[in-house]
């Protein structure tokens, strides 16, 4: 399994029987990412295959919410896969660098257009050590795209990604390891009704500007500006 190290880390944390803490959203952070999905952001061209895909995911998320109410699931229209994180710093640093970031996004668009589309196979669901439920995937084209971007654009190294995932839910409260274990077992045995090995094609990704370390609030005007290219 490509991401077995994530599951191994979760197993170790469970074995220590420690408390699982709710993630804190730092609202002083602004994030600029290139995302697939996130249908809440209206664009003339969208990846139509992501619509039924997000509907499947939403059914699964609602089952998680019903059985494990300490998990806050991601609303259907906000489900997305982050292809690139371009900027993630304090809000005060965004405006002075905006022109540079706009230029970067134009270069990223050109690189993506040469590739044409990105295909991702989502093939497993896991619980991470920070209490997130994620659907993980593999993609040669996304890996190649990221490598090309990182070679041509000086994005901060700590923002470079090697994991492909969609966050389905996060802890909305701190809970004991005893409460987390049944969730881990459900996910490990795939007992809920989401079919695995779902392939989706990304033709029209979008730049998204959001506020908070958990990207909790989309900044619509800035998002529109970064997509006018």
N, C-alpha and C positions, 0 to 999 in steps of 0.2 A: 504494500500500500504506500503510495507516494508520500502521504502525510502521516505516516505512522508515528513519527516523532511527536506530533501534537497529541495524539491519543496516549502515548506513553507518558508524556508530561502530566496529562490529566489523571491518569491512573496513579502516578506518584503522589499528586496532590490529594487525591481521595484517600490514599493509604495513610496520610498524615493526620486525617480527621480534623482538619482545620476549617475555620469559618470561610465561606465564600462571600467576598465583599462586592457590593454593588459598585459598578464603575462610576466614577465622578466625572461629570461633563464640565470641562473648563471652557467657560463662555468667552474667555479672552482670546481664544484661538480662531483663526479663519483658515479655511481649507479650500484649495482648488484642486479638483480631480477630474479625470476623464472617466466617465462611467458608461456602462451599458445598462439599459433598462430605465429605472426611475421615471416611470410613465407620468408622474405628477407634473413633470416639466414638459410643457407642450412644445413640440417642434413640428415643422411641416412634414418632415420625413421621420418615421419611427420604424424600429424593427418590429414588424407586425407579429413575427413568431414569438416575441417576448410577451405578448399579451396573454395567449393561452398558457404559456409557461408560468407567468406570474400568477395566473388563476390557480394552477395546480399547487404552486407554492403556498398560496394564501389558504387553501383548504388544509394543507398540512400545518401551517402556522396556527390556525384556529384550533386544531386538535391539541397542539402543544399548549396553547393558552388555557384550554379547558382542563387539561390534566395536570398542568404545572403552572398555576396562576402566579407564581413568583417570577415567571419569565414574561417580559414585555415583548410581544412579537412585532415585527416590522410590518406596517400597513402595506397592502398590495401595491399601491401606486408608488411607494418609496423603495421597493425591492430593487436592488441593483448590484452589479459586479463592478468593483473599482478596477479599471484597467491600468491606470496610472495615478499616483499622487504627485502633484506638481509643486504644491506649496502648502505648508502647514506650520504657521508661525503666529505670533501675536498680531492682533488686528492692526496695531499701530504701524507695523512693517509692511502692510499690504499695499497701500496707496503709493508710497514712494517707489515700489517695484512693479507697479501695474503695467506700465508700458513694456517693460522687459518680459513680464509674464504673458502679455498679449502676443508679443513676438514669438515667444516659445510655443504658444498654443498654435500659431500659424504653422510653425515648423512641424509640430506634432501632427497637425491635420494633413500636411503634405506627406509625411511618412506613412500615415494610415492609408491615405488614398493610393499610394503605390502598392500597398499590400492588398487593398481591396475589401477584404472582410476578415473577420476573426471567428473561428469556430471553437467552441468550448464544450467539452464533455464533462458534465457534472455527474460524479459517480460515488459520492459518499457524504454522510452527514456525521458531524462530530461535535463534541462539547469541548471548548477550549478552557484553559486554566483561568481565564478571566470571566468565565460564566457565560460566554456567548455560544449560541447554537448556530453553526455555519454549515452551509452546503458547499462542498469543495469540488474543484474541477481540475482538468488538465487541458492544455492547449499548446501545441507547437507554434501556431501562428502568433498567439499572444506573447509567448516567451521570446520569439524572434522580434516582434514589434517592440517590446520593452527593451531588449538589448540594443536595437537601433536607436531608440530614443535616448537611452543612457549614454551611448557613444557620442551622440551629436549635441546633446543639451546638458548643461551642468546642473542638473537637479541634485539637491542635497542627497548624499549617499544614504543617509538613514531613511530616506523616503523610497528607496529602491525596493521593489516588491518581487518576491519569488513564490508567493502563494496566490492562488486563484480561488476566490470564494464569494458567496453571498451570505450576508448576515441575516438570519431568520429571526433572531431574538436575542435579548440580553437580560441579565438579572435586573429586576426593578426594585429589589430589596436584598439586603444581605441575608444569607441563609446558612444553615448548618450543612456539613458534609452529608449528614443523614438524609436531608431533604434532596440533595443533589444526586445521590447515588441512583435512585429510581429513574431519574431523567437520563443519566448516563447509560443505564441498562437499556432503556427504550431505544435510544439512538443507536447504541452498539448493535442491537439485534434487529434494527429496522422494523419495529413493530407497528409503526404508524404507516399511513397509506400513501406515502409519496413514492412513486416509481423512481428507481435509481437508473443511472446511465441515460440521462437526458442530454441530447445535443442541441445546442442553440447557436445560430449564426448572428454575428454582430456586424451590421453594415453601416449603422448610423449612431455612433457613440456621441455623447454630449459632454461638454465641459460644465461642471457644477461647482458653484461657489457657495460654501455653507459656513455657518457659524458654530463654534463649539468643537471640542476635541472629539466628540462623538458625532459630529456633523448633524446636529439635531435640528438646525433651522436653515433652510435653503434661502439664500439671499437672491431673490428673483431678479432684481434689476441688474445686479452684477453678473448673474448667470446668463441673462439675455445678452449682455454686452460681450461676454466671452464666446458666445456662439454665433455672433454676427461676423462670420469670416467666409 
